[in-house]
Structure formats: structure tokens, C-alpha cells
Amino acid sequence: MSKYDTVKDLPDGKFRRLTGIKHKTFLKMIEILKKAEALKRAKGGRPNALCVEDRLLMTLEYNREYRTYFHIGKSYGLSESNSYYAIKWIEDVLIKDGEFALPGKKALLDDGADFAIVSLDASETPIERPKKDNADGTPAKRNAIP
């Protein structure tokens, strides 16, 4: 039984709380990933240990919870390197599709958006520290008469 089977029937609010995205967006991502998976399988190779839905859940969990590849791999029964490759593949496919990619710098500049300028004072301020006194140092302690 896959992890997706346990969460697919959650109400939309709880599904979003768990994954960080709406169920409708999740299904759109699955559609894109299944097309890419079919193209990848046409070239041959070993099948993945996890279904596409579980790999997407794993990627969302990685991005949402900031867990390490080692911890996520153990949760899904994969090695650290396999969890890295699975997450990287999911991210690359979704970015290349363009529907979930962020706009570039030029798109932000050409948009004509109004920008607000915020100024922060990040100047250094001296920290008060006690003055060094030779009487309190180690040589003074060694030579002190008890």
C-alpha cells in the first residue's frame, strides 16, 4: 500500500495542511509527471521502487518539512541517494514543464510592477566588554599566595 493511498481521501483542507498544495494542484502535477515517466520508461531502465504519487509526496515533504534525504529515504524505504535522485527528478520535470516554474529576473523587470524600497540600518555597533586587567589573569593567579 502506497503512502498516497492513505492520504488521497483526506478533505481538501487537511490534504493542503499535510502537503502544502491543493489536491487539484497535486493531481495536475501527477499528470505532468506521468507523461514524463512514460517518456523515461520508453528509453528503458529499471522501474522505480515508488509510484509517481509517492515520489511527489516525498518531494513535497522534503520541501515543506526541511527533512534530510536520509530521513525521508528511511520513511519511504529508499536509500539516501535514491531519495535525492527521485526528488531531483520530480523538481526538474515540474520546472521544465513551465507551469510550476517561477518567472525569471527579466520577466519581473518587464512586468512594470511597482517596487517599494525599504531601507534597513545594519550598521555595526560596538559591544561593551570588560577591560582586561593583569591582576585577574592566569599569571597573577599562579603567583598568588594562598
N, C-alpha and C positions, 0 to 999 in steps of 0.2 A: 504494500500500500504506500503510495507516494504521500509526501507532506502536503501537496496541493489538494489531495482528496480530503484531507482533514480540515482545510480552511476554505474550500471553494463554496461551501454553503453558508458561510458567515454573512450576516447582514452587511450592507454596504458600509455603514459607519465603523463596524468592528474590523472589516477587511481593510479599510483605509487606515485604521489605527494600527493594525498589525504590519502592513506593507508600506504605508506612506503614499499609496496611489489608489485611485478608484478602481473598482473591479472592471469597469468598462475599459479603462486605460490598460489594465493588465491583460485583458483579452485582445486588445489591439496589438500590444507588444508580442503576445504569443503568436498572433497571426503573422507578424513580420518575421519572428524567429523561426517559425515552422517552414516558411519559404526558404530562408537562408539555410536551414538544416537540410532541406531536400536537395538544394544545390551542393551542399558539402558532401552529402551521402552519395550523390551521383558520381563523385570522384573516387569513392571507395574509402576504405579505412575501417577501423574498429568502431562499433557503436558505443555511445556514451552510456555510462552506468546509470545516469539520471535522465528522466524525461525533461523536455524543454521547460515545462511548468516549474519543476523543482529547481532547475538551474536558474530560472528567473527569480524564484523566491529566494534562492541563495544569494543572488546578486543584490536584490532589494534589501535583504537582511544585512549584507555586508555594508551597503551604503547607508543604511538607516542606523545601525547599531554600532558601527565602528569596531566590529569584532575582527580578530586576526584570521588569516586564511587557515591557520592551524585549527582554531576553534570551530570555524564554520565547516571545515573539512570533516572534523570529528562528528559534528552534528548530522552531516549528510552521508557519512560513511565513505569519504574520499580522503586522499592524501592532501597534504598542503599544496603541493604543486598542481595537482589536478583541480583543486578548487580555484587556484589562481587562474589557470588556463580557461576554466569554464566561465568565470566571472569576466575575464578579459574578453572572451569571445562574445558574450552577451552584450557587453558595453560597446564593443566595436561594431557589431551588427546594428544596434539601435542608433548609433551615431551616424553610420554610413547611410542608413535609410533616410535620414534627414528630418523625419517627422518629430523626433525627440532630441535633435541636436540644438545646441544653443547658437544664436547668431554670432557671427564673428565681430571683430572690432570695427571693421568698415561699415557693417550693417547698423551698428549702434550710432556711428557718427553721421551716416547718411540719413538717418531716420528723422532728423530735425527735432529731436526731443529737447526739451528744456532741462538744463542741468542746474542744480543748486550747488554752490561752492560752500564747503564747510571748512573752517579753519580751526585747527587744534593746536594748543600750546603744549608742545612736547619738549620744552627746554629742560636742561638739566638743572637740578637744584642741589646745592651741597648738603651732605648729611653730616650732622654734628656727631663727632666721635670723640671719645675721651683722649686727652693728650697722653702721650707716652711718658712715663716717669721712670727713671732708672731705679728708684728705690723699690718699685714694685716688680722689677724684672727678676729673672731667674738668678743672675749672679748675686744679687742682693739677698735672695732667699738662701742661697748656699752658704754665704758668709755670715749669716745672722747667727747670733749666739742665743741658744735656747734658754 
